[in-house]
């Protein structure tokens, strides 16, 4: 997820504000501490312009 965010030139804060979560939540997702909800995963995929399954593959 971090690679997609950086490739899109987005900050964690921007992503968090855009999808309505805390910056800490985005950080935890990127570091594998927690996983985004299905709804947030879909929103993230749309924001990054990728398929949701591509983000899922990266978390495994």
C-alpha distance (Angstrom), angle and dihedral (degrees) to the residues before:
residue distance angle dihedral
X1 . . .
X2 3.79 . .
X3 3.80 91.2 .
X4 3.79 91.2 55.5
X5 3.80 91.8 46.9
X6 3.80 92.5 49.7
X7 3.82 92.4 43.9
X8 3.82 87.8 54.2
X9 3.83 89.4 48.9
X10 3.81 92.3 -121.9
X11 3.79 127.7 145.3
X12 3.79 122.8 -135.0
X13 3.79 87.2 -114.2
X14 3.81 92.3 54.0
X15 3.81 92.0 49.4
X16 3.80 91.2 46.9
X17 3.80 93.9 49.6
X18 3.80 92.3 44.8
X19 3.79 95.0 53.8
X20 3.82 97.5 32.4
X21 3.80 103.3 -111.0
X22 3.80 134.4 110.9
X23 3.77 123.0 -87.2
X24 3.80 86.8 -120.5
X25 3.81 89.7 60.0
X26 3.80 90.6 54.4
X27 3.80 89.7 48.6
X28 3.81 91.5 50.9
X29 3.81 90.9 50.3
X30 3.79 91.7 50.2
X31 3.80 92.1 48.7
X32 3.80 94.5 46.7
X33 3.80 94.2 -116.5
X34 3.80 92.6 122.2
X35 3.79 135.5 1.9
X36 3.80 126.5 -124.9
X37 3.78 117.9 -110.3
X38 3.78 117.0 -101.4
X39 3.79 89.8 -103.2
X40 3.80 92.5 51.1
X41 3.79 91.0 45.1
X42 3.81 90.5 56.9
X43 3.81 91.8 46.4
X44 3.82 90.7 49.1
X45 3.80 91.6 49.8
X46 3.80 90.4 51.6
X47 3.80 91.4 46.6
X48 3.82 92.0 51.5
X49 3.80 94.1 40.5
X50 3.80 94.9 -120.4
X51 3.79 136.5 113.0
X52 3.81 116.6 -91.3
X53 3.81 91.0 -123.9
X54 3.81 88.9 60.7
X55 3.81 89.6 59.7
X56 3.81 90.3 45.3
X57 3.80 92.4 54.1
X58 3.80 90.4 55.3
X59 3.80 93.4 56.6
X60 3.80 93.9 58.3
